[in-house]
Amino acid sequence: MVIKVSLLIPTLDQSGAEKQLTLLATSLPRDEFDVQVIALTRGGPYAEVLQQHDIPVTILKKRFKFDPLAYRALKKTLQQQQPDILHTWLFAANSYGRMAVKHLSSSQKKTRVIVSERCVDSWKSNWQHNVDRRLLPQTSLLVGNSLGVVDFYREKGVPDSLLRVVPNGIVLPDTTVNEAVRSQLYQEHDIPPNARLIAFVGRLARQKRVEDLLWALQLIRQMNEDIVLLVIGDGPERAKLEQLAHKYTVTPNVRFLGHRTDVDRLFPLFEVFQLASDFEGQSNSIMEAMSYGIPVVASDIPPNRELVVHGETGFLTSVGDSTGFAQFAERILADPQLAKDLGNAARKRMQEEFSVDKMVEGYARLYREVLQ
């Protein structure tokens, strides 16, 4: 029997959840699963990838927080597709999807709903948690990408019988350093030729605590003036962070690169990767850094602890501990053998514990489970 799966997500932008959905959709075995993708609001770069793999993509063009036209279009789409499983990703899709299934016509075959939660969503307000609770009867399973996410939703009242964990999957990349890319980057951003690169990749939002990395940079440059921190990404905190860099007198040692579509070409240039977040789901940027064999210094929160083995693949330090971020980064930079050992162990961990094959089989197993 072929299992019909519809994957529902707000957009197909170039971001973490969208990447995982695309990896899943393009990797599920075609002889067992018939996959279609629905985007509530808009397409994006991953829509093209899906279409190249002959996976149908439907875009509903949602315009408002609650858009009756998009909701009706979703119900119509599900009635046409008649999926055995609707697998939803992120709050808007999780809400729209479960409501739509609840109100499908009685002649529609029963569709099971699997909800993907991707983060410790401390940003959610009471009304959003109330929506989640009201829609639990329409939920066959709630899947987190880390134990931290599952623990968060358990505390919010989701019963253990519905909770599962499927970690993100990562494709091991080519780690060869492209000297032409290095030369172009250094020239484009006026980086000294002898500079050693520390990097952050992510959205410039308050939860990421990039200000801690700027203060750590102030400490590092006291020991090593050749350090440059690359802040890659954009978001609401960018202007504030640029002002802080000036206030902390680290402007000569930091470059704000904004959103880049070529981050995969830049990763091999980094010597240390840093993430200071006070909450995460499962950090795709940490996983990517580790897959390139880059030592990671990250905040010691449960989701990061599931990825970074302290002293083996990188280092963990307390949230807000700029001194710790500085000390561990300097320790890595000062000891090439340590950096190599950490990087090799990090890449091996991604290969053995967080492969795309493991992620795909995890979801395939859940699809079979809810239909039994």
C-alpha positions as CSV (number, residue, x, y, z in Angstrom):
1,M,0.0,0.0,0.0
2,V,1.3,3.5,-0.9
3,I,0.9,6.0,1.9
4,K,-0.3,9.4,0.7
5,V,1.5,12.2,2.7
6,S,0.8,16.0,2.4
7,L,3.4,18.2,4.0
8,L,2.1,21.7,5.0
9,I,4.4,24.6,5.9
10,P,3.9,28.4,5.9
11,T,6.6,29.1,3.2
12,L,9.4,27.5,1.3
13,D,12.0,30.1,2.2
14,Q,15.6,29.3,2.7
15,S,15.4,28.4,6.4
16,G,15.8,25.5,8.7
17,A,12.4,23.9,8.9
18,E,11.9,24.4,5.1
19,K,15.3,22.7,4.5
20,Q,14.3,19.7,6.7
21,L,10.9,19.4,5.0
22,T,12.6,19.4,1.6
23,L,15.2,16.8,2.6
24,L,12.4,14.6,3.9
25,A,10.1,15.1,0.8
26,T,12.9,14.3,-1.6
27,S,14.2,11.3,0.3
28,L,11.2,9.3,1.3
29,P,11.1,6.1,-0.7
30,R,8.7,6.6,-3.7
31,D,7.5,3.0,-3.7
32,E,6.0,3.5,-0.2
33,F,5.1,7.2,0.0
34,D,3.3,9.5,-2.4
35,V,4.3,13.0,-1.3
36,Q,2.8,16.4,-2.0
37,V,3.8,19.8,-0.5
38,I,1.5,22.7,0.4
39,A,2.8,26.2,1.3
40,L,0.3,28.4,3.1
41,T,1.8,31.8,2.2
42,R,4.4,31.6,-0.5
43,G,7.0,29.5,-2.3
44,G,10.7,30.2,-2.2
45,P,14.0,28.6,-3.2
46,Y,12.9,25.1,-1.9
47,A,9.9,25.1,-4.1
48,E,12.2,24.8,-7.1
49,V,14.1,22.0,-5.5
50,L,10.9,20.1,-4.8
51,Q,9.6,20.6,-8.4
52,Q,13.0,19.4,-9.8
53,H,12.3,16.1,-7.9
54,D,8.8,15.9,-9.4
55,I,7.1,16.6,-6.1
56,P,3.8,18.7,-6.6
57,V,3.8,22.0,-4.8
58,T,0.6,24.0,-4.0
59,I,0.8,27.6,-2.8
60,L,-2.2,29.0,-1.1
61,K,-1.1,32.7,-0.9
62,K,-2.3,33.4,2.7
63,R,-2.2,37.2,3.3
64,F,-3.4,37.6,6.9
65,K,-2.9,36.0,10.3
66,F,-6.2,34.3,9.7
67,D,-7.2,34.3,6.1
68,P,-10.6,32.7,5.3
69,L,-9.8,32.4,1.6
70,A,-6.5,30.6,2.3
71,Y,-8.3,28.4,4.9
72,R,-11.0,27.4,2.3
73,A,-8.3,26.8,-0.3
74,L,-6.5,24.5,2.2
75,K,-9.7,22.5,2.8
76,K,-10.3,22.2,-0.9
77,T,-6.7,21.1,-1.5
78,L,-6.9,18.4,1.2
79,Q,-10.3,17.2,-0.2
80,Q,-8.6,16.8,-3.6
81,Q,-5.4,15.2,-2.3
82,Q,-7.1,13.0,0.3
83,P,-3.9,12.3,2.2
84,D,-3.5,9.5,4.7
85,I,-1.3,11.8,6.7
86,L,-1.1,15.5,6.9
87,H,2.3,16.5,8.3
88,T,2.4,20.1,9.4
89,W,5.4,22.3,10.2
90,L,5.5,25.5,12.4
91,F,2.6,27.3,14.2
92,A,0.6,28.7,11.4
93,A,0.6,25.4,9.4
94,N,0.0,23.4,12.6
95,S,-3.1,25.5,13.4
96,Y,-4.5,25.7,9.9
97,G,-3.9,22.1,9.1
98,R,-5.6,20.7,12.2
99,M,-8.6,23.0,11.9
100,A,-9.0,22.1,8.2
101,V,-8.9,18.3,9.0
102,K,-11.4,18.8,11.8
103,H,-13.9,20.5,9.4
104,L,-13.5,18.3,6.3
105,S,-16.7,16.7,5.0
106,S,-17.7,13.5,6.6
107,S,-17.2,11.7,3.3
108,Q,-13.5,12.5,3.4
109,K,-11.4,9.5,4.5
110,K,-9.8,9.9,7.9
111,T,-6.6,11.9,7.7
112,R,-4.1,11.6,10.6
113,V,-2.2,14.8,11.5
114,I,1.4,14.8,12.7
115,V,2.5,18.1,14.0
116,S,6.2,19.2,13.8
117,E,7.4,21.6,16.5
118,R,10.9,22.9,15.7
119,C,11.8,25.1,18.7
120,V,11.4,25.7,22.4
121,D,8.7,28.3,21.5
122,S,8.9,30.6,24.5
123,W,7.8,33.4,22.2
124,K,4.3,31.9,22.1
125,S,1.6,33.9,23.9
126,N,-1.3,32.4,26.0
127,W,-3.7,32.5,23.0
128,Q,-1.3,30.5,20.9
129,H,-0.9,27.9,23.6
130,N,-4.7,27.8,23.9
131,V,-5.0,27.2,20.2
132,D,-2.5,24.3,20.5
133,R,-4.4,22.8,23.4
134,R,-7.8,23.1,21.7
135,L,-6.4,21.3,18.6
136,L,-4.9,18.4,20.5
137,P,-7.9,16.1,19.7
138,Q,-6.9,16.5,16.0
139,T,-3.3,15.5,16.7
140,S,-2.1,12.0,16.1
141,L,1.5,12.8,17.1
142,L,3.5,15.9,18.1
143,V,7.1,15.5,16.9
144,G,10.0,17.6,18.2
145,N,13.4,17.8,16.6
146,S,15.1,17.6,20.1
147,L,14.4,16.3,23.6
148,G,14.3,20.0,24.7
149,V,11.4,20.7,22.4
150,V,9.5,17.7,23.5
151,D,10.1,18.5,27.2
152,F,8.8,22.1,26.5
153,Y,5.5,20.8,25.0
154,R,5.1,18.2,27.7
155,E,5.2,21.0,30.3
156,K,2.5,22.8,28.2
157,G,0.2,19.8,28.6
158,V,0.8,17.5,25.6
159,P,0.5,13.9,26.9
160,D,3.5,11.6,26.6
161,S,1.4,9.3,24.3
162,L,1.5,11.9,21.6
163,L,5.2,13.0,21.9
164,R,8.0,11.7,19.7
165,V,11.6,12.9,18.8
166,V,13.0,12.9,15.3
167,P,16.3,14.8,15.1
168,N,17.2,16.9,12.1
169,G,19.2,15.4,9.3
170,I,22.4,16.8,7.8
171,V,24.1,16.1,4.5
172,L,27.9,15.9,4.9
173,P,29.4,18.6,2.7
174,D,32.7,19.0,0.9
175,T,35.1,20.6,3.3
176,T,37.7,21.8,0.7
177,V,38.7,25.4,1.2
178,N,38.1,27.4,-2.0
179,E,40.9,30.0,-2.1
180,A,39.1,32.1,-4.7
181,V,36.1,32.4,-2.4
182,R,38.4,33.4,0.5
183,S,40.1,36.0,-1.6
184,Q,36.8,37.4,-2.8
185,L,35.3,37.5,0.7
186,Y,38.4,39.2,2.2
187,Q,38.5,41.8,-0.6
188,E,34.7,42.5,-0.6
189,H,34.7,43.1,3.2
190,D,38.1,44.6,3.7
191,I,39.3,41.7,5.9
192,P,43.1,41.7,6.6
193,P,44.8,38.8,4.7
194,N,46.1,37.3,8.0
195,A,42.7,37.4,9.7
196,R,41.4,34.3,11.5
197,L,37.6,33.9,11.2
198,I,35.1,33.2,13.9
199,A,31.5,33.0,12.6
200,F,27.9,33.2,13.7
201,V,25.1,32.2,11.2
202,G,21.5,32.9,12.0
203,R,18.7,35.3,12.4
204,L,19.6,38.5,14.2
205,A,16.9,38.2,16.8
206,R,17.0,38.7,20.6
207,Q,17.0,35.0,21.4
208,K,20.4,34.6,19.6
209,R,22.2,36.9,22.1
210,V,24.7,38.0,19.5
211,E,25.6,40.9,21.8
212,D,27.4,38.2,24.0
213,L,29.5,37.3,21.1
214,L,30.5,41.0,20.5
215,W,31.6,41.3,24.1
216,A,33.5,38.1,23.8
217,L,35.2,39.5,20.7
218,Q,36.3,42.5,22.8
219,L,38.0,40.0,25.2
220,I,39.5,37.8,22.4
221,R,41.1,40.7,20.6
222,Q,43.0,41.6,23.8
223,M,44.8,38.2,23.2
224,N,44.7,38.1,19.4
225,E,44.2,41.2,17.2
226,D,44.0,39.1,14.0
227,I,40.5,37.9,14.8
228,V,37.5,38.8,12.7
229,L,33.9,37.8,13.7
230,L,31.6,37.3,10.7
231,V,27.9,37.9,11.6
232,I,26.0,36.2,8.8
233,G,22.2,36.8,8.7
234,D,19.7,39.5,9.1
235,G,16.9,40.5,11.5
236,P,15.4,43.1,13.8
237,E,18.4,43.3,16.0
238,R,20.9,44.2,13.3
239,A,21.0,48.0,13.8
240,K,21.3,47.6,17.6
241,L,24.2,45.1,17.2
242,E,26.0,47.4,14.8
243,Q,25.8,50.2,17.4
244,L,27.0,47.8,20.1
245,A,30.0,46.8,18.0
246,H,30.9,50.5,17.8
247,K,30.3,51.0,21.6
248,Y,32.5,48.0,22.4
249,T,35.2,49.3,20.0
250,V,35.2,46.0,18.1
251,T,34.1,47.5,14.7
252,P,37.5,46.8,13.1
253,N,37.1,43.1,14.1
254,V,33.5,42.4,13.1
255,R,31.8,42.2,9.7
256,F,28.0,42.1,9.3
257,L,27.5,40.3,6.1
258,G,23.7,40.2,6.1
259,H,21.7,37.3,4.5
260,R,23.9,35.2,2.2
261,T,22.9,32.5,-0.2
262,D,26.4,31.2,-0.4
263,V,27.0,30.3,3.2
264,D,27.9,26.7,2.2
265,R,31.0,28.1,0.3
266,L,32.0,30.2,3.4
267,F,31.8,27.5,6.1
268,P,35.2,25.9,5.2
269,L,36.8,29.3,5.9
270,F,35.7,29.4,9.6
271,E,38.0,28.3,12.4
272,V,35.4,28.5,15.2
273,F,31.6,28.7,15.1
274,Q,29.7,30.4,18.0
275,L,26.0,30.3,19.0
276,A,25.0,32.1,22.2
277,S,21.2,31.5,22.1
278,D,19.1,31.4,25.2
279,F,16.7,29.0,23.5
280,E,16.7,26.9,20.4
281,G,14.9,23.8,18.9
282,Q,17.7,22.0,17.2
283,S,20.2,24.4,15.7
284,N,20.7,23.8,11.9
285,S,23.6,26.2,12.0
286,I,25.4,24.2,14.7
287,M,24.8,21.0,12.7
288,E,26.1,22.6,9.5
289,A,29.3,23.9,11.3
290,M,29.9,20.4,12.8
291,S,29.3,18.7,9.4
292,Y,32.1,20.9,8.0
293,G,34.4,19.8,10.9
294,I,34.4,23.2,12.6
295,P,34.7,23.3,16.4
296,V,31.6,24.9,18.0
297,V,31.4,27.0,21.1
298,A,27.7,27.2,22.1
299,S,25.4,28.2,25.0
300,D,24.8,25.3,27.4
301,I,21.1,24.8,26.8
302,P,19.5,21.3,26.4
303,P,19.1,21.4,22.5
304,N,22.7,22.5,22.1
305,R,23.8,19.8,24.6
306,E,22.2,17.2,22.4
307,L,24.6,18.2,19.5
308,V,27.8,19.5,21.1
309,V,29.7,17.1,23.3
310,H,31.7,19.3,25.7
311,G,35.4,18.8,25.3
312,E,35.0,16.3,22.5
313,T,33.3,18.1,19.5
314,G,33.4,21.6,20.9
315,F,32.7,23.5,24.1
316,L,29.6,24.6,26.0
317,T,29.4,27.6,28.3
318,S,26.6,29.2,30.3
319,V,24.1,31.5,28.7
320,G,25.4,35.1,28.8
321,D,28.9,34.0,29.7
322,S,30.9,36.1,27.2
323,T,34.1,35.3,29.1
324,G,33.5,31.6,28.5
325,F,32.9,32.2,24.8
326,A,36.1,34.2,24.6
327,Q,38.3,31.7,26.5
328,F,37.1,28.6,24.6
329,A,37.4,30.3,21.2
330,E,41.0,31.4,22.1
331,R,41.8,27.9,23.3
332,I,40.8,26.5,20.0
333,L,42.6,29.1,17.9
334,A,45.8,28.7,20.0
335,D,46.0,24.9,19.6
336,P,45.8,23.6,16.0
337,Q,45.8,19.9,17.1
338,L,42.9,20.5,19.5
339,A,41.0,22.3,16.7
340,K,41.6,19.4,14.3
341,D,40.5,16.8,16.9
342,L,37.4,18.6,17.8
343,G,36.5,19.2,14.2
344,N,37.0,15.6,13.2
345,A,34.9,14.4,16.1
346,A,32.2,16.8,15.3
347,R,32.0,15.7,11.6
348,K,31.9,12.1,12.7
349,R,29.1,12.7,15.1
350,M,27.0,14.3,12.4
351,Q,27.7,11.4,10.0
352,E,26.8,8.7,12.6
353,E,24.0,10.3,14.6
354,F,22.3,12.9,12.5
355,S,22.2,11.6,8.9
356,V,19.4,12.4,6.5
357,D,18.7,8.6,6.2
358,K,18.1,8.4,10.0
359,M,15.8,11.4,9.9
360,V,13.8,10.1,7.0
361,E,13.5,6.6,8.5
362,G,12.4,8.3,11.8
363,Y,9.5,10.0,10.1
364,A,8.6,7.0,7.9
365,R,8.4,4.9,11.0
366,L,5.9,7.4,12.6
367,Y,3.8,7.5,9.4
368,R,3.5,3.7,9.6
369,E,2.7,3.9,13.3
370,V,-0.2,6.3,13.1
371,L,-1.8,4.2,10.3
372,Q,-1.6,0.9,12.2
